Every structure is written in C-alpha cells, then in structure tokens.
Amino acid sequence: MLVISATAAAQNRVAADVEVKTVMDGKSTTQKSQLFCTSAGDRIQVYEGNPSYYALTNLEGEFRAYFPASNEVYTDRKEDYSSKDDVFYLFLSGKSDDMGLASYGYRLSGSVMEDGLLKRTYVPEKPSDAKGVSKVEIVLENYLPIYIGYYNDKGALVSKTYLSSFARYNSVMLPRRITSIAYTAKKDSTITRTLYSNIRVDGNEPMFRFRIPENARTLKTPKTQK
C-alpha cells in the first residue's frame, strides 16, 4: 500500500474526457466535459452545453465558473465545491486508500479480510460534524478501492459507489468507470454512471495553464445550462 501511495504521488497531472449519465425519477440526463486535475487539487472542468463554460476549483472550495462566449465569471466559495473528493486527485495524491475520508474527519475503526478482499470501516471523529453519517465502508481489492458505502445515523445504507475498469497510466492506477447509487426514497434511487476516457497522465495540456481573463465581467448569479 505504501508503494502504491508513493508511486501515485509521483504523478502530477491527469486529463480525461468525462461522460456522466444520471437516471432519476425515470428520466435520464447525460453531461459531457473535459477534466484537468493536478496532485495539488487544482481542477478545471470544461463543460459542453448552452452555454459552455469552464469550472475551476481547488481544495479550499474556491469556485469560479467562466463563460468564454460572454467573457463573464461567477465566483463562490463553499466546502461542497472542494476538489478534495475528486477521484483523480485522490489517486494522484496517494489518498485513495481511504478515499479522502481522513480529510473529512473520519478515522479507521475496523479492518477485516473477506474472500480475499480488504474491508475497512471508518467512523467520524466528531459525530456532530458527520452530517447524518454513522459509518463508511470501503472495500479494496489488491489495495485498490472498488466499493464505498455510506450509512446514515440509523444504520441504513444510503449510498454506494463502485469503482471499476482500472488501468495503469505511467505508475498510477486509475478507475475508468464509477457507478454511484443514492437511495432517495424507500422505493426509488438516483443512479449516476461516470465514464473516463482518453486519459492522459503528465501530458503538456494547455488547459493546465489556463487563466481567466482579467477583464472578465463579474456575474452575481450563476448561469444555467439549457
């Protein structure tokens, strides 16, 4: 595990094409983007749509949405925007063994081997800061996380995520498919499938050097896509 973390941290940048398909209330939506992420947590995502825009964020949750067609920028800051749970950031920075739970105040409470899989249980250090989460389970295969399950304060499973289609890029293993299921009601759920393709590691992508123009006009409220 130490070897995996060390080699992952040696990689600095990942770029990829992203397709996110969400099924909710019987309706399906698909959103495509290009992702550019660094081991320092700086992330740029270029979204297709009307309007198209660039979303820039970092570990501190500083968020900027830049709309090139109108040269406008919307700025905000909140923890929900933080890139510290971005899957590529976690693998690049060597934090994939706990999927960043330590940064959210969780500690390892138990570990067991079952059928060749390592199953770990994490609990919040301060239950009052857990936002209704009582524990998180992570299953690792060959020291790679393949499953994450969140349980609410009543002990019920409220969401689960599967990571699959791992491939090696230079010295880092990255998942190319993530499927998440969130149970929003007793008989309903939201399913999100994220596919990563055309993955490039430590390439000289111009987007990593992108800066929002200084003369961009400030938006007070974010634009919505049609």
N, C-alpha and C positions, 0 to 999 in steps of 0.2 A: 504493500500500500504506500509506503514511503517512497518507493521507486516511482510509482505512478504519479504521485503528487509532485515530485521533483521534476520529472520529465515534462509534465503538463505545464508547470510554471515556466519552463524554458521557452515555450511558445508565447508570442506577444500579441498576435492579431488573428482574427478569423473573419472571413467574409463569406456570405452564403445567400442564395435565393431562398425565400421563405413563402410557403403557402399554408394558410391557416383556414381550415374548414370547421365551422361551428354549426351544430344541429341543436336547436332549442325550440320547444313548443311545436315540433313538427315542421319547422322551417329551417332551411339550410342557407348559410351565407359563406362566401369564400373571399378571403383578402390576401393579396399578394404584396410582397415587399422585398427589398434587399437589405440585408443586415450586415453591419460592420461593427465589430466588438473587439475591445482590447483587454489585456490582462489587468489593466488598471481600472476597468469598469466603465470606460468611456464608450458609449454606444450611439451609433447613428443608424436609423432605420428609414429607408426611403419607401414611402407607400404609394402604390398606384391608386388611381381613382379620380374623382372630380370633386374637389381639386386634389391634385397630387401634392404631397408635402414631405418634408424631412422632419423626423422626430429625433431630437438629441437629448440624452440624459446621462447621468453619472451615478456614482454610488451614493451621493448625498441627496439624490432625488431632485436635483435641479433639472427642469424640463423646459425645452424650447421646441416649438413647432414652427418651422419655416415654410412659407408658401412662395416658391420661386416665381410663379406666374404673376403675382401681385407684389412681390418683394415685401411681404409682411411677416411679422414674427409674433407669436404668442408665448409668454413666459409664465411659468408657475413653479412651485416647489412643494412637494409633499412626499412622504415615505413611499406611497404607492407607486411613484414614478421611478424609484431607485432601481438601478440595474443590478443590484446585488443578488437578485434571484434569476438573472438571465442564465440560461443553461450553458451557453458557451463561455461566459465569464467564469462560471463555477469550475468548468473543466480547465480553462486556461490558467486560472489562479491556484489550482490544486485543492479546491474546496469541494470537490464532487463526492468525497466520501460521506459527508453529512449534508450535502446539497445546500450548504449555506445556513443550516439551522443554528449554528453557534452564533452567527451574527444577529439572529433574532432572539437570542436569549434562551436557547434550548440546551439541555445537557443530556448526555448519554445515560440512560437508566438501566439498560439491559441489552445483552447480546447473546444470540444462540445460533447454532448451525442446524439447519433442517434440510435434508435431502441435497446436501452439497451447496446450499445457499446460506449466506450470512444474513441474519435478520436482526436489525438493531431497532431499539425503541428509544425515542427521545421525549423528554417532558420539559415544560417550561420552568425556568428557574423561579420566576415570579408568576404564579397562576393569574394574578390580577392583570398582567400585561399580555396574556395569551390570546385575547380576543375570542374566547369561547373554545379554544383548542386544548384538549386534555393530554393528547399524546400524538406523536407522529411515528409511523413505522417506515423504515427503509430496508429494502431487500437488495443485496448485492450478489452478483454472480461474477466470479473471477475478479472481485474487487471493483466491479463496475455497477453503479446503481441501476436497477431495472424496474423498481417499483417504489412508489411513495404513497402512503395512506394517511389521511388526516382524520382524527376522531374528535367529536365535539365534547362538551363538558358532561354529557350524559352517556358517553362511551359509544356513541353511534358513529359509524363510518360515514363521513360527509363528502369526501372526495378521494379519488385515487388516480394516480398517474403512472403510465407505463413508458419507459424509455427503451428503444429498440433500434435495430439496424445500425449497430455500432461499426465504425470503420476507423482505421488508423490514418492520421494525417501527420506526416513527419513523426514525431514521438508522442503525439497526444491522440487518445481515443475519443471520438465524438459520436453522439447519437444522431441519427438522421431522421428519426421518427419519434414523436411524442404524442401519446393519446391520453387525454385527461377526461375524467367523468366526475361531474359535480352533481350531487343529489339535491335538487332544489325543492322537491316535494316528495311525498310518500310514493307516488307512482310516476314521477317524472324526473328527468335528469337533463343536464346540458353536457353534450359531448363535443370536445374540441380536439381536432387532429392537426398536428403541426408537422409539416414535411420540410426538411432542409435538403437542398440540392446545390450542385455546383460549388461545393465547399472549397475555399482556398485558405490556406494557413500561411501566415507571414509573407503574403504577397505585397507588392508595392501598389496597392489600390489607391487611386487619387482621392477617394472619398474619406480616407483616414485623415487627410489634410484639409478637409472641407471646413470653412468658417462662414458663419452667417454674415452677409454684407453689413458693414457698419451703418449704411444708410437705410436699412430695412425699417419700415414703418411698424410701430407697435400696435398690436391688437389687444383690446381689453377683454374680449371673449373669444374662445376658440371657434374656428370654422368647423362645420360638419360636412362630411362627405355625402354625396348623392349616389 
